[in-house]
Amino acid sequence: MGQADENEDQLLSRVAWLYFNEDLTQAEIGERLGITRLKVNRLLQSGKEKGLIRVVINTAFRECVDLEGRLVREFGLARAIVLPTPEKGGDSLYQTIGRPAGEYVSTTLQDGQSLGVGWGKTMRAAITGIVVRNFRDLSITSLYGGVPKSPVNPFDSTAMFARQLQAEVCNHLAAPMFVSSPHVRDTIASQELFRTFYKEALQVDMILTAVGDLSAQATNIALGAVTLEQRAELAKVGAVGEFFGRFLDANGEVVDHLVNSCSMSPDFEGLCKVPHIVLASGGLAKLRILRAVLERGYVHVFVTDMTTAENLLLQ
């Protein structure tokens, strides 16, 4: 190594130390060392390119970024967003996942677009993460019917999304989440009001939704939308959870059970064709349904927590 190269490396070392360890600006470093700010910038860039400067991020988010990349590669996603798992657990998990999901949707939507929304605690938390923007001609559509006596009713969630996003149109699915029989479902769905709703619901530009598991704590079971007897029957025929109002098996197929023919949600296959589907869910109880949905390629963007991501990536 020549004297010039050695002097350059010494200068680079001094620049890097002052920049990363003493938090001086590039201009302050230039003034202290008697060189221009441009020279400081070039030295830092050269050090990174040569591998002489390595930035190590010693925080939980470093692992999150790594998991995001692995999720994208494993499941063919357009994007993954992973957050540190909260220590408290419980409802804090919904907030941890929901808020960044709401932020992502609100910063990605464009004027004139339409958003289809799911329901539940994660979706309610997503509302708190919405970035307020001056949208024009935005519409919000609920993908689920209602449930009685619920603090997270789909009707309320859809209206809150619409208010936060300043949407001009808010479309509610004015029916129960599940009805008593396929005949009742077909009778309601055949009315002009519902035919129009279902057609428009399949034309949304983006969907933000979650998945439901089959545990007793699952929202649609805890609130009585699905009975405990139906839950047991669904488990027997191989269901691992719910997505878009239908119960799926481990392969992501809609299981053969009466409850799936009684769902008032829009056509399942049609919803899966929406070009931008954002799934926000986490928790060990949801691993089987999450894996089924992700492996089947139903979603494009996945928002979750570290513990869920790590377990999904286990072979």
Secondary structure, DSSP 8 states (H G I E B T S, - for coil): --HHHHHHHHHHHHHHHHHHTS---HHHHHHHHTS-HHHHHHHHHHHHHHTS------SHHHHHHHHHHHHHHHHT-SEEEEE---SS-THHHHHHHHHHHHHHHHHH--TT-EEEE--SHHHHHHHTT------SS-EEEE-S-B-SS-TT-HHHHHHHHHHHHT-SEEE---SBSB-S-HHHHHHHHTSHHHHHHHHHHTT-SEEEE--B-SSTTSHHHHTTSS-HHHHHHHHHTT--EEETTEEE-TTS-B-S-GGGGGB-S--HHHHHT-S-EEEE---GGGHHHHHHHHHTT--SEEEEEHHHHHHHT--
